[in-house]
Amino acid sequence: MTEFDVVYVTTDRCHFCERGRAVLADLTDRYPLRIREVELASPEGFGIASRWQVPYPPIVLVDGVLAGYGRLSERSLDRFLATRTVPVAGGRA
């Protein structure tokens, strides 16, 4: 299985952002995630929100693709990641 590059766009005093950190932490038990947190107010964070037209944080990009925003669902992100796993030799993902 390859490692996923996750960009997590957050802002201060955001309860959805705190919950999202816990969701991503749980998913690291099942997927190799390299998570980089970006502040929404930064040029990069603002650019991501504008490009994807996301109304509020948090924003999750996986390998440059919008995977979720707002109140993150672990189930939804799990399904998103599962569809992107690359099988390795021997048929195991």
DAQUIJO-V183517 format. One record per residue. N is the residue number from 1. RES is the residue in three letters. PHI is phi in radians with two decimals (NA if undefined). OMEGA is omega in radians with two decimals (* if undefined). D_FIRST is the distance of its C-alpha to the first C-alpha in whole Angstrom. Layout:
N & RES & PHI & OMEGA & D_FIRST
N & RES & PHI & OMEGA & D_FIRST
//
This chain:
1 & MET & NA & 3.12 & 0
2 & THR & -1.47 & 3.10 & 4
3 & GLU & -1.48 & 3.11 & 7
4 & PHE & -1.70 & 3.03 & 9
5 & ASP & -1.56 & -3.11 & 13
6 & VAL & -1.96 & 3.00 & 15
7 & VAL & -1.87 & -3.09 & 19
8 & TYR & -2.01 & -3.09 & 21
9 & VAL & -1.64 & -3.05 & 25
10 & THR & -2.32 & 3.02 & 27
11 & THR & -2.55 & 3.14 & 31
12 & ASP & -1.15 & 3.07 & 33
13 & ARG & 0.91 & -3.12 & 35
14 & CYS & -2.01 & -3.10 & 32
15 & HIS & -1.20 & 3.05 & 32
16 & PHE & -1.15 & 3.13 & 29
17 & CYS & -1.17 & 3.10 & 27
18 & GLU & -1.09 & 3.12 & 27
19 & ARG & -1.09 & 3.14 & 26
20 & GLY & -1.09 & 3.08 & 23
21 & ARG & -1.06 & 3.12 & 22
22 & ALA & -1.16 & 3.10 & 22
23 & VAL & -1.07 & 3.14 & 20
24 & LEU & -1.12 & 3.10 & 17
25 & ALA & -1.08 & 3.10 & 18
26 & ASP & -1.12 & -3.12 & 17
27 & LEU & -1.22 & 3.11 & 14
28 & THR & -1.18 & 3.05 & 13
29 & ASP & -1.25 & -3.08 & 13
30 & ARG & -1.93 & -3.07 & 11
31 & TYR & -2.36 & 3.07 & 8
32 & PRO & -1.41 & -3.10 & 8
33 & LEU & -1.85 & 2.99 & 11
34 & ARG & -1.87 & -3.00 & 13
35 & ILE & -1.74 & 3.07 & 16
36 & ARG & -2.16 & -3.11 & 19
37 & GLU & -1.60 & -3.12 & 23
38 & VAL & -2.22 & 3.11 & 25
39 & GLU & -1.35 & 3.14 & 29
40 & LEU & -0.99 & -3.10 & 30
41 & ALA & -1.29 & 3.13 & 33
42 & SER & -1.31 & 3.09 & 32
43 & PRO & -0.99 & 3.13 & 32
44 & GLU & -1.16 & -3.14 & 28
45 & GLY & -1.10 & 3.11 & 28
46 & PHE & -1.10 & 3.12 & 31
47 & GLY & -1.10 & 3.12 & 30
48 & ILE & -1.13 & -3.14 & 27
49 & ALA & -1.06 & 3.13 & 29
50 & SER & -1.21 & -3.10 & 31
51 & ARG & -1.05 & -3.07 & 29
52 & TRP & -1.62 & 3.14 & 27
53 & GLN & 0.90 & -3.14 & 31
54 & VAL & -1.58 & -3.04 & 29
55 & PRO & -1.32 & -3.12 & 32
56 & TYR & -2.81 & -3.14 & 31
57 & PRO & -1.44 & -0.04 & 29
58 & PRO & -1.35 & 3.10 & 26
59 & ILE & -2.16 & 3.11 & 24
60 & VAL & -2.09 & 2.99 & 20
61 & LEU & -1.93 & 3.07 & 18
62 & VAL & -2.08 & -3.09 & 15
63 & ASP & 0.87 & 3.06 & 14
64 & GLY & 1.42 & -3.11 & 18
65 & VAL & -1.99 & 3.11 & 18
66 & LEU & -1.10 & -3.12 & 20
67 & ALA & -1.91 & 3.13 & 18
68 & GLY & 2.97 & 3.05 & 22
69 & TYR & -2.77 & -3.14 & 25
70 & GLY & 1.26 & 3.13 & 28
71 & ARG & -1.31 & -3.03 & 27
72 & LEU & -1.33 & 3.09 & 23
73 & SER & -1.77 & 3.11 & 22
74 & GLU & -1.06 & -3.14 & 20
75 & ARG & -1.07 & -3.13 & 19
76 & SER & -1.13 & 3.11 & 19
77 & LEU & -1.17 & 3.08 & 17
78 & ASP & -1.05 & 3.11 & 15
79 & ARG & -1.09 & 3.12 & 15
80 & PHE & -1.02 & -3.13 & 15
81 & LEU & -1.18 & -3.12 & 11
82 & ALA & -1.09 & 3.14 & 11
83 & THR & -1.32 & -3.10 & 12
84 & ARG & -1.90 & 3.13 & 10
85 & THR & -1.29 & 3.14 & 6
86 & VAL & -1.87 & 3.13 & 6
87 & PRO & -1.05 & 3.09 & 6
88 & VAL & -1.78 & -3.12 & 6
89 & ALA & -0.92 & -3.14 & 10
90 & GLY & 1.63 & 3.07 & 12
91 & GLY & 1.42 & 3.13 & 11
92 & ARG & -1.70 & 3.11 & 8
93 & ALA & -1.59 & * & 6
//
